[in-house]
Amino acid sequence: MKKVLSVVLLVATIFALSSNFSNSNEVAGGGGASLPPAGSTMSSTIDY
């Protein structure tokens, strides 16, 4: 079960980083706006 959690964490981190990089070209604050949803998704996944 811990292995699944670490994989979810890794994927969520990569997703947040990639969306942050893709948004940094348009608006500097765009990357930061996409991070809270990823964090809430991670926390809800950990709760299960």
N, C-alpha and C positions, 0 to 999 in steps of 0.2 A: 504493500500500500504506500509506503514511503517513496518507492521508486516512481509510482504514478504521480505522486505529489510533486516530486522534483522535476519530472518531465513537464508537468503543467506549468510549474514556475518558470522553467527554461523557455517554453514556448511563449508564455505571456510576456516574458522579458524581451525576447527577440521581436515579438510583435510590436511591443511598445517602442522599442528602439527603431525598428524599421519605419513605423508610422511617424516617429519623431523626425527621422532623417528626411522622409519624403515631404513632410510639412514644413521643414525648416527653410526650404527654397521659397515657399510662398509667403508665410507669415511666421515670425519667430515664436509667437504665442500659440501657433497652431499645434506644435508638438506637445506643449504642456497641456493643452485642452484635451488631447487624446489619451493622456496618461491616467487621469482619475477613473474613467470607465474601465480601463484594463485592471486597475487596482481593485475596483469593486467586484469585477468578475472573478479575480483571483481570490478575494476574501470569501465570496459566496461559494466558490469551489472548495475552499479549505473547510468551510462550515459543514459541507456534506461529508 
